[in-house]
Amino acid sequence: MKEIITPKRSLSEETERLLNEQIMMEGKSSAYYLSMASWCETQGYTHSAKFLYTHSDEERGHMLKLFRYINEAGGHALQPEITDIKHSFSSLRDVFDLILEHELQVTQSIHKIVDHCFSTKDFTTFNFLQWFVIEQREEETLARRALEIFNIIGEEGIGLWTIDQELGKLHDTDKEAEEGA
Ligand code: OFO
């Protein structure tokens, strides 16, 4: 496909389309985690709910980063229509299994755009996307860490109660790791 770039815009139409798809994905992440937060809260998993409310806000931040980039580059960022959000989950573990699955899809989607930018020599967008590449590595690590907490503590007895407490601390652990890096 021929890439068309005019003096008023530094983004090709295809790159703009892919970035708008990514806006949809980040918006979906935000809505998905908000729904998970709400479910956790109704089940008494208050620490996990706190973690997920914060995470949902972060995903909205990722979406806004893309909005600003597209518009500054002369494109048009589109508010996505978010549908089909799951509201019920079979267990707390199910929530965190789904988070890892979802984050792996987000990583693939980011890599697809990075690959496109590299092959079309859009090095500005390629460079902008490096933040997302690093972020996805951290998000996957966080999701895996959450599942390790289930495996290490075990869900029997007061296990689930303890797991919920530990999941609530995940963002702090993440920040400490970033500061130590
Ligand atoms: Fe936007 O990092 Fe998760 O999805």
Backbone and ligand atoms as CSV (ligand in chain L), in Angstrom:
chain,resi,resn,atom,element,x,y,z
A,1,MET,N,N,0.848,-1.204,0.000
A,1,MET,CA,C,0.000,0.000,0.000
A,1,MET,C,C,0.880,1.249,0.000
A,2,LYS,N,N,0.479,2.266,-0.817
A,2,LYS,CA,C,1.288,3.483,-0.920
A,2,LYS,C,C,1.033,4.352,0.313
A,3,GLU,N,N,2.125,4.821,0.942
A,3,GLU,CA,C,2.010,5.654,2.132
A,3,GLU,C,C,1.924,7.119,1.703
A,4,ILE,N,N,0.842,7.805,2.054
A,4,ILE,CA,C,0.699,9.213,1.650
A,4,ILE,C,C,0.930,10.122,2.852
A,5,ILE,N,N,1.949,11.000,2.745
A,5,ILE,CA,C,2.231,11.953,3.812
A,5,ILE,C,C,2.248,13.346,3.185
A,6,THR,N,N,1.419,14.263,3.688
A,6,THR,CA,C,1.370,15.624,3.138
A,6,THR,C,C,2.156,16.540,4.082
A,7,PRO,N,N,2.465,17.800,3.654
A,7,PRO,CA,C,3.212,18.697,4.543
A,7,PRO,C,C,2.491,18.970,5.861
A,8,LYS,N,N,1.152,18.871,5.866
A,8,LYS,CA,C,0.388,19.175,7.080
A,8,LYS,C,C,0.397,18.019,8.077
A,9,ARG,N,N,0.784,16.864,7.619
A,9,ARG,CA,C,0.745,15.712,8.525
A,9,ARG,C,C,1.995,14.883,8.375
A,10,SER,N,N,2.457,14.359,9.533
A,10,SER,CA,C,3.650,13.531,9.471
A,10,SER,C,C,3.293,12.056,9.624
A,11,LEU,N,N,1.995,11.747,9.648
A,11,LEU,CA,C,1.557,10.351,9.782
A,11,LEU,C,C,0.946,9.869,8.479
A,12,SER,N,N,1.250,8.657,8.086
A,12,SER,CA,C,0.545,8.101,6.925
A,12,SER,C,C,-0.854,7.686,7.392
A,13,GLU,N,N,-1.766,7.523,6.446
A,13,GLU,CA,C,-3.127,7.123,6.827
A,13,GLU,C,C,-3.144,5.748,7.483
A,14,GLU,N,N,-2.285,4.861,7.006
A,14,GLU,CA,C,-2.249,3.512,7.572
A,14,GLU,C,C,-1.735,3.547,9.014
A,15,THR,N,N,-0.698,4.366,9.252
A,15,THR,CA,C,-0.177,4.458,10.628
A,15,THR,C,C,-1.239,5.073,11.535
A,16,GLU,N,N,-1.925,6.054,11.031
A,16,GLU,CA,C,-3.004,6.686,11.816
A,16,GLU,C,C,-4.086,5.651,12.153
A,17,ARG,N,N,-4.419,4.826,11.169
A,17,ARG,CA,C,-5.447,3.799,11.399
A,17,ARG,C,C,-4.997,2.816,12.497
A,18,LEU,N,N,-3.731,2.404,12.397
A,18,LEU,CA,C,-3.209,1.449,13.387
A,18,LEU,C,C,-3.156,2.071,14.788
A,19,LEU,N,N,-2.775,3.349,14.850
A,19,LEU,CA,C,-2.719,4.014,16.157
A,19,LEU,C,C,-4.125,4.186,16.728
A,20,ASN,N,N,-5.104,4.441,15.852
A,20,ASN,CA,C,-6.482,4.531,16.338
A,20,ASN,C,C,-6.985,3.173,16.838
A,21,GLU,N,N,-6.522,2.121,16.193
A,21,GLU,CA,C,-6.883,0.771,16.676
A,21,GLU,C,C,-6.292,0.559,18.071
A,22,GLN,N,N,-5.087,1.097,18.264
A,22,GLN,CA,C,-4.439,0.944,19.566
A,22,GLN,C,C,-5.181,1.761,20.635
A,23,ILE,N,N,-5.717,2.918,20.226
A,23,ILE,CA,C,-6.544,3.716,21.151
A,23,ILE,C,C,-7.704,2.853,21.642
A,24,MET,N,N,-8.311,2.149,20.700
A,24,MET,CA,C,-9.436,1.267,21.038
A,24,MET,C,C,-8.983,0.207,22.055
A,25,MET,N,N,-7.808,-0.334,21.833
A,25,MET,CA,C,-7.295,-1.395,22.695
A,25,MET,C,C,-7.029,-0.872,24.112
A,26,GLU,N,N,-6.427,0.314,24.202
A,26,GLU,CA,C,-6.133,0.882,25.524
A,26,GLU,C,C,-7.438,1.272,26.231
A,27,GLY,N,N,-8.399,1.786,25.450
A,27,GLY,CA,C,-9.698,2.142,26.025
A,27,GLY,C,C,-10.392,0.892,26.544
A,28,LYS,N,N,-10.232,-0.197,25.801
A,28,LYS,CA,C,-10.838,-1.464,26.211
A,28,LYS,C,C,-10.164,-1.972,27.490
A,29,SER,N,N,-8.832,-1.823,27.555
A,29,SER,CA,C,-8.112,-2.237,28.775
A,29,SER,C,C,-8.661,-1.461,29.969
A,30,SER,N,N,-8.822,-0.151,29.790
A,30,SER,CA,C,-9.293,0.680,30.895
A,30,SER,C,C,-10.693,0.233,31.343
A,31,ALA,N,N,-11.574,0.006,30.366
A,31,ALA,CA,C,-12.946,-0.407,30.697
A,31,ALA,C,C,-12.971,-1.807,31.325
A,32,TYR,N,N,-12.148,-2.691,30.807
A,32,TYR,CA,C,-12.080,-4.073,31.286
A,32,TYR,C,C,-11.620,-4.096,32.750
A,33,TYR,N,N,-10.563,-3.318,33.051
A,33,TYR,CA,C,-10.032,-3.315,34.418
A,33,TYR,C,C,-10.981,-2.616,35.376
A,34,LEU,N,N,-11.723,-1.643,34.858
A,34,LEU,CA,C,-12.721,-0.981,35.710
A,34,LEU,C,C,-13.829,-1.977,36.074
A,35,SER,N,N,-14.240,-2.761,35.088
A,35,SER,CA,C,-15.270,-3.764,35.330
A,35,SER,C,C,-14.766,-4.821,36.330
A,36,MET,N,N,-13.502,-5.203,36.170
A,36,MET,CA,C,-12.913,-6.180,37.103
A,36,MET,C,C,-12.831,-5.597,38.514
A,37,ALA,N,N,-12.474,-4.305,38.597
A,37,ALA,CA,C,-12.371,-3.638,39.905
A,37,ALA,C,C,-13.724,-3.676,40.607
A,38,SER,N,N,-14.764,-3.369,39.836
A,38,SER,CA,C,-16.099,-3.334,40.409
A,38,SER,C,C,-16.513,-4.726,40.898
A,39,TRP,N,N,-16.253,-5.751,40.068
A,39,TRP,CA,C,-16.608,-7.117,40.474
A,39,TRP,C,C,-15.852,-7.489,41.760
A,40,CYS,N,N,-14.550,-7.189,41.802
A,40,CYS,CA,C,-13.744,-7.521,42.990
A,40,CYS,C,C,-14.326,-6.850,44.234
A,41,GLU,N,N,-14.733,-5.594,44.065
A,41,GLU,CA,C,-15.277,-4.848,45.204
A,41,GLU,C,C,-16.563,-5.504,45.714
A,42,THR,N,N,-17.401,-5.959,44.772
A,42,THR,CA,C,-18.662,-6.596,45.203
A,42,THR,C,C,-18.423,-7.940,45.893
A,43,GLN,N,N,-17.258,-8.540,45.646
A,43,GLN,CA,C,-16.951,-9.848,46.237
A,43,GLN,C,C,-16.149,-9.728,47.539
A,44,GLY,N,N,-15.840,-8.488,47.912
A,44,GLY,CA,C,-15.070,-8.288,49.148
A,44,GLY,C,C,-13.556,-8.290,48.937
A,45,TYR,N,N,-13.106,-8.353,47.694
A,45,TYR,CA,C,-11.655,-8.305,47.423
A,45,TYR,C,C,-11.244,-6.832,47.268
A,46,THR,N,N,-11.238,-6.137,48.374
A,46,THR,CA,C,-11.083,-4.676,48.312
A,46,THR,C,C,-9.679,-4.234,47.868
A,47,HIS,N,N,-8.670,-5.012,48.211
A,47,HIS,CA,C,-7.296,-4.623,47.830
A,47,HIS,C,C,-7.077,-4.823,46.326
A,48,SER,N,N,-7.595,-5.930,45.826
A,48,SER,CA,C,-7.501,-6.173,44.380
A,48,SER,C,C,-8.289,-5.093,43.639
A,49,ALA,N,N,-9.434,-4.718,44.200
A,49,ALA,CA,C,-10.256,-3.672,43.567
A,49,ALA,C,C,-9.464,-2.373,43.483
A,50,LYS,N,N,-8.773,-2.033,44.564
A,50,LYS,CA,C,-7.986,-0.781,44.575
A,50,LYS,C,C,-6.910,-0.834,43.478
A,51,PHE,N,N,-6.231,-1.972,43.406
A,51,PHE,CA,C,-5.195,-2.153,42.377
A,51,PHE,C,C,-5.800,-1.967,40.980
A,52,LEU,N,N,-6.969,-2.552,40.770
A,52,LEU,CA,C,-7.574,-2.515,39.429
A,52,LEU,C,C,-8.155,-1.140,39.079
A,53,TYR,N,N,-8.679,-0.431,40.085
A,53,TYR,CA,C,-9.152,0.947,39.809
A,53,TYR,C,C,-7.966,1.798,39.340
A,54,THR,N,N,-6.839,1.660,40.035
A,54,THR,CA,C,-5.637,2.429,39.659
A,54,THR,C,C,-5.171,2.029,38.267
A,55,HIS,N,N,-5.207,0.733,38.017
A,55,HIS,CA,C,-4.743,0.217,36.728
A,55,HIS,C,C,-5.633,0.706,35.583
A,56,SER,N,N,-6.908,0.773,35.852
A,56,SER,CA,C,-7.843,1.268,34.840
A,56,SER,C,C,-7.512,2.722,34.493
A,57,ASP,N,N,-7.211,3.529,35.514
A,57,ASP,CA,C,-6.822,4.934,35.265
A,57,ASP,C,C,-5.551,5.002,34.429
A,58,GLU,N,N,-4.607,4.116,34.733
A,58,GLU,CA,C,-3.341,4.118,33.974
A,58,GLU,C,C,-3.584,3.815,32.502
A,59,GLU,N,N,-4.492,2.879,32.254
A,59,GLU,CA,C,-4.787,2.518,30.856
A,59,GLU,C,C,-5.429,3.692,30.111
A,60,ARG,N,N,-6.257,4.446,30.827
A,60,ARG,CA,C,-6.832,5.646,30.195
A,60,ARG,C,C,-5.705,6.624,29.853
A,61,GLY,N,N,-4.710,6.706,30.735
A,61,GLY,CA,C,-3.543,7.559,30.470
A,61,GLY,C,C,-2.818,7.120,29.204
A,62,HIS,N,N,-2.710,5.802,29.003
A,62,HIS,CA,C,-2.043,5.299,27.783
A,62,HIS,C,C,-2.842,5.717,26.546
A,63,MET,N,N,-4.163,5.623,26.690
A,63,MET,CA,C,-5.026,5.982,25.562
A,63,MET,C,C,-4.843,7.468,25.217
A,64,LEU,N,N,-4.784,8.306,26.237
A,64,LEU,CA,C,-4.645,9.753,25.994
A,64,LEU,C,C,-3.299,10.103,25.365
A,65,LYS,N,N,-2.270,9.365,25.742
A,65,LYS,CA,C,-0.947,9.562,25.133
A,65,LYS,C,C,-1.055,9.404,23.611
A,66,LEU,N,N,-1.801,8.385,23.194
A,66,LEU,CA,C,-1.988,8.134,21.755
A,66,LEU,C,C,-2.844,9.229,21.114
A,67,PHE,N,N,-3.882,9.670,21.822
A,67,PHE,CA,C,-4.730,10.759,21.304
A,67,PHE,C,C,-3.857,11.949,20.946
A,68,ARG,N,N,-3.025,12.365,21.912
A,68,ARG,CA,C,-2.227,13.586,21.714
A,68,ARG,C,C,-1.227,13.394,20.591
A,69,TYR,N,N,-0.621,12.219,20.548
A,69,TYR,CA,C,0.399,11.989,19.513
A,69,TYR,C,C,-0.225,12.082,18.113
A,70,ILE,N,N,-1.331,11.402,17.923
A,70,ILE,CA,C,-1.973,11.385,16.597
A,70,ILE,C,C,-2.343,12.809,16.175
A,71,ASN,N,N,-2.985,13.547,17.077
A,71,ASN,CA,C,-3.437,14.896,16.713
A,71,ASN,C,C,-2.268,15.843,16.474
A,72,GLU,N,N,-1.222,15.729,17.290
A,72,GLU,CA,C,-0.052,16.601,17.093
A,72,GLU,C,C,0.636,16.311,15.762
A,73,ALA,N,N,0.518,15.061,15.314
A,73,ALA,CA,C,1.166,14.687,14.051
A,73,ALA,C,C,0.265,14.986,12.844
A,74,GLY,N,N,-0.863,15.666,13.091
A,74,GLY,CA,C,-1.726,16.072,11.982
A,74,GLY,C,C,-2.818,15.073,11.652
A,75,GLY,N,N,-2.953,14.033,12.445
A,75,GLY,CA,C,-4.021,13.056,12.210
A,75,GLY,C,C,-5.253,13.405,13.045
A,76,HIS,N,N,-6.139,12.445,13.186
A,76,HIS,CA,C,-7.362,12.660,13.975
A,76,HIS,C,C,-7.585,11.441,14.872
A,77,ALA,N,N,-7.391,11.664,16.182
A,77,ALA,CA,C,-7.609,10.585,17.150
A,77,ALA,C,C,-9.104,10.413,17.370
A,78,LEU,N,N,-9.568,9.176,17.340
A,78,LEU,CA,C,-11.009,8.920,17.422
A,78,LEU,C,C,-11.402,8.259,18.742
A,79,GLN,N,N,-12.402,8.846,19.375
A,79,GLN,CA,C,-12.941,8.255,20.606
A,79,GLN,C,C,-13.518,6.876,20.272
A,80,PRO,N,N,-12.984,5.822,20.879
A,80,PRO,CA,C,-13.473,4.491,20.500
A,80,PRO,C,C,-14.805,4.126,21.151
A,81,GLU,N,N,-15.536,3.301,20.449
A,81,GLU,CA,C,-16.780,2.768,21.017
A,81,GLU,C,C,-16.418,1.471,21.718
A,82,ILE,N,N,-16.617,1.422,23.015
A,82,ILE,CA,C,-16.211,0.222,23.759
A,82,ILE,C,C,-17.450,-0.618,24.080
A,83,THR,N,N,-17.453,-1.834,23.574
A,83,THR,CA,C,-18.593,-2.724,23.855
A,83,THR,C,C,-18.060,-4.084,24.315
A,84,ASP,N,N,-19.005,-4.965,24.672
A,84,ASP,CA,C,-18.660,-6.343,25.052
A,84,ASP,C,C,-17.700,-6.440,26.220
A,85,ILE,N,N,-17.933,-5.671,27.242
A,85,ILE,CA,C,-17.080,-5.785,28.430
A,85,ILE,C,C,-17.710,-6.800,29.387
A,86,LYS,N,N,-16.900,-7.746,29.814
A,86,LYS,CA,C,-17.366,-8.789,30.729
A,86,LYS,C,C,-17.576,-8.178,32.118
A,87,HIS,N,N,-18.700,-8.534,32.765
A,87,HIS,CA,C,-18.971,-7.943,34.081
A,87,HIS,C,C,-18.816,-8.926,35.238
A,88,SER,N,N,-18.841,-10.237,34.917
A,88,SER,CA,C,-18.749,-11.238,35.982
A,88,SER,C,C,-17.587,-12.174,35.724
A,89,PHE,N,N,-17.008,-12.643,36.784
A,89,PHE,CA,C,-15.828,-13.510,36.673
A,89,PHE,C,C,-16.036,-14.698,37.606
A,90,SER,N,N,-15.433,-15.838,37.252
A,90,SER,CA,C,-15.719,-17.024,38.054
A,90,SER,C,C,-14.931,-17.055,39.361
A,91,SER,N,N,-13.818,-16.327,39.421
A,91,SER,CA,C,-13.012,-16.311,40.646
A,91,SER,C,C,-12.005,-15.166,40.559
A,92,LEU,N,N,-11.337,-14.912,41.675
A,92,LEU,CA,C,-10.302,-13.870,41.667
A,92,LEU,C,C,-9.169,-14.285,40.736
A,93,ARG,N,N,-8.867,-15.562,40.752
A,93,ARG,CA,C,-7.794,-16.047,39.875
A,93,ARG,C,C,-8.169,-15.845,38.395
A,94,ASP,N,N,-9.425,-16.091,38.088
A,94,ASP,CA,C,-9.913,-15.900,36.726
A,94,ASP,C,C,-9.621,-14.464,36.262
A,95,VAL,N,N,-9.845,-13.488,37.150
A,95,VAL,CA,C,-9.588,-12.081,36.817
A,95,VAL,C,C,-8.131,-11.912,36.399
A,96,PHE,N,N,-7.220,-12.458,37.196
A,96,PHE,CA,C,-5.799,-12.222,36.911
A,96,PHE,C,C,-5.286,-13.078,35.746
A,97,ASP,N,N,-5.913,-14.232,35.519
A,97,ASP,CA,C,-5.585,-15.026,34.314
A,97,ASP,C,C,-5.951,-14.211,33.071
A,98,LEU,N,N,-7.137,-13.587,33.129
A,98,LEU,CA,C,-7.614,-12.806,31.973
A,98,LEU,C,C,-6.751,-11.562,31.742
A,99,ILE,N,N,-6.230,-10.995,32.827
A,99,ILE,CA,C,-5.370,-9.808,32.672
A,99,ILE,C,C,-4.109,-10.199,31.890
A,100,LEU,N,N,-3.492,-11.316,32.246
A,100,LEU,CA,C,-2.271,-11.717,31.526
A,100,LEU,C,C,-2.589,-11.979,30.054
A,101,GLU,N,N,-3.687,-12.698,29.832
A,101,GLU,CA,C,-4.098,-12.998,28.452
A,101,GLU,C,C,-4.302,-11.696,27.659
A,102,HIS,N,N,-4.962,-10.734,28.286
A,102,HIS,CA,C,-5.250,-9.466,27.616
A,102,HIS,C,C,-3.955,-8.687,27.340
A,103,GLU,N,N,-3.074,-8.645,28.320
A,103,GLU,CA,C,-1.821,-7.889,28.139
A,103,GLU,C,C,-0.953,-8.497,27.030
A,104,LEU,N,N,-0.994,-9.820,26.900
A,104,LEU,CA,C,-0.225,-10.457,25.816
A,104,LEU,C,C,-0.762,-9.999,24.458
A,105,GLN,N,N,-2.078,-9.844,24.376
A,105,GLN,CA,C,-2.684,-9.352,23.113
A,105,GLN,C,C,-2.278,-7.902,22.849
A,106,VAL,N,N,-2.238,-7.102,23.924
A,106,VAL,CA,C,-1.856,-5.688,23.767
A,106,VAL,C,C,-0.409,-5.607,23.273
A,107,THR,N,N,0.448,-6.433,23.835
A,107,THR,CA,C,1.860,-6.446,23.406
A,107,THR,C,C,1.951,-6.771,21.915
A,108,GLN,N,N,1.219,-7.775,21.496
A,108,GLN,CA,C,1.246,-8.165,20.067
A,108,GLN,C,C,0.811,-7.006,19.185
A,109,SER,N,N,-0.216,-6.307,19.638
A,109,SER,CA,C,-0.752,-5.197,18.867
A,109,SER,C,C,0.282,-4.062,18.764
A,110,ILE,N,N,0.953,-3.756,19.862
A,110,ILE,CA,C,2.008,-2.716,19.846
A,110,ILE,C,C,3.128,-3.148,18.893
A,111,HIS,N,N,3.526,-4.402,18.996
A,111,HIS,CA,C,4.630,-4.890,18.148
A,111,HIS,C,C,4.263,-4.803,16.663
A,112,LYS,N,N,2.992,-5.036,16.376
A,112,LYS,CA,C,2.538,-4.952,14.976
A,112,LYS,C,C,2.732,-3.519,14.449
A,113,ILE,N,N,2.425,-2.524,15.267
A,113,ILE,CA,C,2.563,-1.126,14.805
A,113,ILE,C,C,4.048,-0.747,14.717
A,114,VAL,N,N,4.824,-1.215,15.679
A,114,VAL,CA,C,6.270,-0.929,15.659
A,114,VAL,C,C,6.874,-1.497,14.370
A,115,ASP,N,N,6.495,-2.706,14.046
A,115,ASP,CA,C,6.998,-3.371,12.844
A,115,ASP,C,C,6.607,-2.561,11.599
A,116,HIS,N,N,5.352,-2.114,11.560
A,116,HIS,CA,C,4.872,-1.317,10.427
A,116,HIS,C,C,5.683,-0.015,10.307
A,117,CYS,N,N,5.901,0.655,11.440
A,117,CYS,CA,C,6.626,1.939,11.409
A,117,CYS,C,C,8.069,1.740,10.950
A,118,PHE,N,N,8.650,0.650,11.388
A,118,PHE,CA,C,10.040,0.390,10.992
A,118,PHE,C,C,10.109,0.147,9.484
A,119,SER,N,N,9.194,-0.677,8.994
A,119,SER,CA,C,9.266,-1.025,7.567
A,119,SER,C,C,8.868,0.150,6.668
A,120,THR,N,N,8.100,1.118,7.188
A,120,THR,CA,C,7.743,2.276,6.355
A,120,THR,C,C,8.636,3.485,6.685
A,121,LYS,N,N,9.656,3.252,7.488
A,121,LYS,CA,C,10.623,4.295,7.872
A,121,LYS,C,C,9.976,5.498,8.577
A,122,ASP,N,N,8.925,5.223,9.347
A,122,ASP,CA,C,8.348,6.291,10.180
A,122,ASP,C,C,9.068,6.201,11.525
A,123,PHE,N,N,10.273,6.746,11.578
A,123,PHE,CA,C,11.103,6.580,12.775
A,123,PHE,C,C,10.605,7.436,13.946
A,124,THR,N,N,9.848,8.479,13.647
A,124,THR,CA,C,9.306,9.315,14.735
A,124,THR,C,C,8.277,8.504,15.532
A,125,THR,N,N,7.352,7.875,14.802
A,125,THR,CA,C,6.340,7.073,15.515
A,125,THR,C,C,6.986,5.834,16.127
A,126,PHE,N,N,7.962,5.288,15.420
A,126,PHE,CA,C,8.701,4.131,15.943
A,126,PHE,C,C,9.289,4.509,17.304
A,127,ASN,N,N,9.894,5.687,17.370
A,127,ASN,CA,C,10.512,6.156,18.608
A,127,ASN,C,C,9.454,6.409,19.686
A,128,PHE,N,N,8.348,7.038,19.306
A,128,PHE,CA,C,7.250,7.296,20.252
A,128,PHE,C,C,6.751,5.981,20.872
A,129,LEU,N,N,6.692,4.940,20.052
A,129,LEU,CA,C,6.136,3.663,20.522
A,129,LEU,C,C,7.053,2.892,21.464
A,130,GLN,N,N,8.318,3.307,21.551
A,130,GLN,CA,C,9.232,2.573,22.442
A,130,GLN,C,C,8.753,2.628,23.897
A,131,TRP,N,N,8.102,3.747,24.253
A,131,TRP,CA,C,7.553,3.856,25.617
A,131,TRP,C,C,6.555,2.708,25.851
A,132,PHE,N,N,5.734,2.431,24.854
A,132,PHE,CA,C,4.717,1.372,24.977
A,132,PHE,C,C,5.362,-0.019,25.006
A,133,VAL,N,N,6.454,-0.166,24.262
A,133,VAL,CA,C,7.148,-1.464,24.255
A,133,VAL,C,C,7.650,-1.778,25.668
A,134,ILE,N,N,8.267,-0.782,26.292
A,134,ILE,CA,C,8.789,-0.977,27.659
A,134,ILE,C,C,7.641,-1.179,28.644
A,135,GLU,N,N,6.604,-0.379,28.484
A,135,GLU,CA,C,5.442,-0.475,29.366
A,135,GLU,C,C,4.829,-1.883,29.307
A,136,GLN,N,N,4.728,-2.432,28.095
A,136,GLN,CA,C,4.131,-3.766,27.961
A,136,GLN,C,C,4.972,-4.836,28.653
A,137,ARG,N,N,6.276,-4.685,28.590
A,137,ARG,CA,C,7.141,-5.661,29.282
A,137,ARG,C,C,6.833,-5.610,30.787
A,138,GLU,N,N,6.677,-4.378,31.302
A,138,GLU,CA,C,6.378,-4.231,32.734
A,138,GLU,C,C,4.987,-4.772,33.071
A,139,GLU,N,N,4.035,-4.515,32.183
A,139,GLU,CA,C,2.661,-4.975,32.450
A,139,GLU,C,C,2.581,-6.500,32.461
A,140,GLU,N,N,3.306,-7.118,31.536
A,140,GLU,CA,C,3.307,-8.590,31.511
A,140,GLU,C,C,3.954,-9.133,32.783
A,141,THR,N,N,5.046,-8.516,33.196
A,141,THR,CA,C,5.732,-8.969,34.411
A,141,THR,C,C,4.796,-8.857,35.610
A,142,LEU,N,N,4.072,-7.747,35.675
A,142,LEU,CA,C,3.138,-7.518,36.784
A,142,LEU,C,C,2.038,-8.595,36.797
A,143,ALA,N,N,1.515,-8.904,35.615
A,143,ALA,CA,C,0.441,-9.898,35.519
A,143,ALA,C,C,0.971,-11.293,35.907
A,144,ARG,N,N,2.201,-11.588,35.508
A,144,ARG,CA,C,2.777,-12.897,35.880
A,144,ARG,C,C,3.033,-12.957,37.381
A,145,ARG,N,N,3.476,-11.850,37.931
A,145,ARG,CA,C,3.753,-11.772,39.375
A,145,ARG,C,C,2.455,-12.038,40.152
A,146,ALA,N,N,1.359,-11.483,39.651
A,146,ALA,CA,C,0.057,-11.677,40.314
A,146,ALA,C,C,-0.276,-13.175,40.360
A,147,LEU,N,N,-0.049,-13.864,39.246
A,147,LEU,CA,C,-0.382,-15.296,39.209
A,147,LEU,C,C,0.564,-16.110,40.103
A,148,GLU,N,N,1.806,-15.657,40.203
A,148,GLU,CA,C,2.753,-16.338,41.112
A,148,GLU,C,C,2.260,-16.239,42.553
A,149,ILE,N,N,1.667,-15.098,42.892
A,149,ILE,CA,C,1.160,-14.915,44.263
A,149,ILE,C,C,0.109,-15.995,44.581
A,150,PHE,N,N,-0.769,-16.288,43.615
A,150,PHE,CA,C,-1.768,-17.353,43.808
A,150,PHE,C,C,-1.058,-18.687,44.037
A,151,ASN,N,N,-0.045,-18.961,43.194
A,151,ASN,CA,C,0.637,-20.259,43.270
A,151,ASN,C,C,1.415,-20.419,44.570
A,152,ILE,N,N,2.066,-19.358,45.009
A,152,ILE,CA,C,2.912,-19.452,46.207
A,152,ILE,C,C,2.057,-19.582,47.466
A,153,ILE,N,N,1.017,-18.736,47.568
A,153,ILE,CA,C,0.229,-18.722,48.809
A,153,ILE,C,C,-0.784,-19.866,48.852
A,154,GLY,N,N,-1.398,-20.183,47.704
A,154,GLY,CA,C,-2.451,-21.223,47.690
A,154,GLY,C,C,-3.764,-20.624,48.165
A,155,GLU,N,N,-4.876,-21.108,47.619
A,155,GLU,CA,C,-6.163,-20.448,47.883
A,155,GLU,C,C,-6.941,-21.049,49.057
A,156,GLU,N,N,-6.391,-22.091,49.676
A,156,GLU,CA,C,-7.131,-22.746,50.764
A,156,GLU,C,C,-7.089,-21.893,52.038
A,157,GLY,N,N,-8.025,-22.181,52.933
A,157,GLY,CA,C,-8.067,-21.502,54.242
A,157,GLY,C,C,-8.127,-19.993,54.078
A,158,ILE,N,N,-7.183,-19.301,54.763
A,158,ILE,CA,C,-7.195,-17.831,54.627
A,158,ILE,C,C,-6.340,-17.384,53.433
A,159,GLY,N,N,-5.986,-18.365,52.587
A,159,GLY,CA,C,-5.147,-18.075,51.416
A,159,GLY,C,C,-5.686,-16.934,50.558
A,160,LEU,N,N,-6.960,-17.029,50.200
A,160,LEU,CA,C,-7.534,-16.004,49.310
A,160,LEU,C,C,-7.498,-14.619,49.946
A,161,TRP,N,N,-7.740,-14.593,51.252
A,161,TRP,CA,C,-7.702,-13.307,51.976
A,161,TRP,C,C,-6.287,-12.722,51.881
A,162,THR,N,N,-5.280,-13.568,52.105
A,162,THR,CA,C,-3.878,-13.116,52.052
A,162,THR,C,C,-3.508,-12.699,50.623
A,163,ILE,N,N,-3.965,-13.489,49.650
A,163,ILE,CA,C,-3.674,-13.171,48.240
A,163,ILE,C,C,-4.217,-11.780,47.908
A,164,ASP,N,N,-5.445,-11.515,48.349
A,164,ASP,CA,C,-6.044,-10.201,48.066
A,164,ASP,C,C,-5.172,-9.086,48.644
A,165,GLN,N,N,-4.687,-9.291,49.873
A,165,GLN,CA,C,-3.818,-8.272,50.504
A,165,GLN,C,C,-2.566,-8.046,49.649
A,166,GLU,N,N,-1.961,-9.142,49.205
A,166,GLU,CA,C,-0.709,-9.042,48.431
A,166,GLU,C,C,-0.955,-8.406,47.057
A,167,LEU,N,N,-2.083,-8.736,46.430
A,167,LEU,CA,C,-2.380,-8.154,45.112
A,167,LEU,C,C,-2.539,-6.635,45.215
A,168,GLY,N,N,-3.036,-6.196,46.351
A,168,GLY,CA,C,-3.207,-4.756,46.581
A,168,GLY,C,C,-1.880,-4.016,46.615
A,169,LYS,N,N,-0.785,-4.761,46.877
A,169,LYS,CA,C,0.538,-4.111,46.984
A,169,LYS,C,C,1.306,-4.156,45.666
A,170,LEU,N,N,0.712,-4.748,44.641
A,170,LEU,CA,C,1.460,-4.970,43.388
A,170,LEU,C,C,2.026,-3.700,42.763
A,171,HIS,N,N,1.255,-2.610,42.780
A,171,HIS,CA,C,1.771,-1.377,42.170
A,171,HIS,C,C,2.972,-0.838,42.938
A,172,ASP,N,N,2.965,-1.020,44.275
A,172,ASP,CA,C,4.103,-0.543,45.088
A,172,ASP,C,C,5.349,-1.333,44.707
A,173,THR,N,N,5.188,-2.665,44.556
A,173,THR,CA,C,6.319,-3.528,44.194
A,173,THR,C,C,6.864,-3.108,42.835
A,174,ASP,N,N,5.912,-2.789,41.935
A,174,ASP,CA,C,6.277,-2.375,40.584
A,174,ASP,C,C,7.106,-1.087,40.627
A,175,LYS,N,N,6.638,-0.122,41.441
A,175,LYS,CA,C,7.341,1.174,41.545
A,175,LYS,C,C,8.726,0.979,42.142
A,176,GLU,N,N,8.818,0.129,43.189
A,176,GLU,CA,C,10.117,-0.112,43.827
A,176,GLU,C,C,11.087,-0.699,42.815
A,177,ALA,N,N,10.587,-1.644,41.980
A,177,ALA,CA,C,11.454,-2.277,40.972
A,177,ALA,C,C,11.939,-1.234,39.961
A,178,GLU,N,N,11.012,-0.304,39.571
A,178,GLU,CA,C,11.387,0.748,38.601
A,178,GLU,C,C,12.456,1.652,39.179
A,179,GLU,N,N,12.281,2.021,40.480
A,179,GLU,CA,C,13.240,2.931,41.108
A,179,GLU,C,C,14.611,2.282,41.275
A,180,GLY,N,N,14.567,0.958,41.534
A,180,GLY,CA,C,15.832,0.232,41.731
A,180,GLY,C,C,16.553,-0.062,40.427
A,181,ALA,N,N,15.788,0.064,39.297
A,181,ALA,CA,C,16.367,-0.310,37.998
A,181,ALA,C,C,17.411,0.708,37.527
L,1,OFO,FE1,FE,-1.750,-0.049,28.184
L,1,OFO,O1,O,-0.817,-1.297,29.076
L,1,OFO,FE2,FE,-1.997,-2.640,29.600
L,1,OFO,O2,O,-3.112,-2.802,28.267
